Amino acid sequence: MLKKTLAALAIGTAVLSAGQVMAADYVIDKEGQHAFVDFKISHLGYSYITGTFKDLDGKFSFDAAKPEDSKIEVNVRTGSVFTNHAERDKHITSKDFLDAGQFADAKFVSTSVKSTGKNADGKETADVTGDLTLLGVTKPVVVKATFLGEGKDPWGGYRAGFEGTTHIKRSDFGKQKNLGPASDAVELYITFEGVKAK
């Protein structure tokens, strides 16, 4: 009787374990520079300035079968901003804007993920809500994310890739130089590959 009970327990545990899907941990591929945080902002309402941050890292956990359990953290070095104009980059990192000397990092940490279906290309989409900390101020933002795909790479690793967009207001994140209402809104585009941790 005891043997039957133990056997049944073992089988039940095996079935339960097989039914549980575990999210895998990934590290954003900084070394291969397969990660980008780009921005777009109006210049006086006449044109747009676009740029990127050259130094960032992060990690995430993800399982395509249960995306709502995903978690992500991205860290950006504010002093690494690049807009293809050295003097402008210097000004952006000054106290007028990003104040990189005092606030060297910006961080996004997810708090929830909600699946939103598929896009026109059949890719899975989701709203990733999280806390963005910039200039010492933390505000909730929602990233409209798309799962681009996953699979083995040529170097023996396993990767998963995403892209996403969000909009923030400069005025929500501390006191910065006022460039007028047209230059308050910032569009962010994020895309990256993560390599599964071994």
Secondary structure, 3 states (H helix, E strand, C coil): CHHHHHHHHHHHHHHHHHHCCCCEEEEECCCCCCEEEEEEEEECCCEEEEEEECCEEEEEEECCCCHHHCEEEEEEEHHHEECCCHHHHHHHCCCCCCCCCCCCEEEEEEEEEEEEEECCCCCEEEEEEEEEEECCEEEEEEEEEEEEEEEECCCCCEEEEEEEEEEEEHHHCCCCCCCCHHHCEEEEEEEEEEEECC
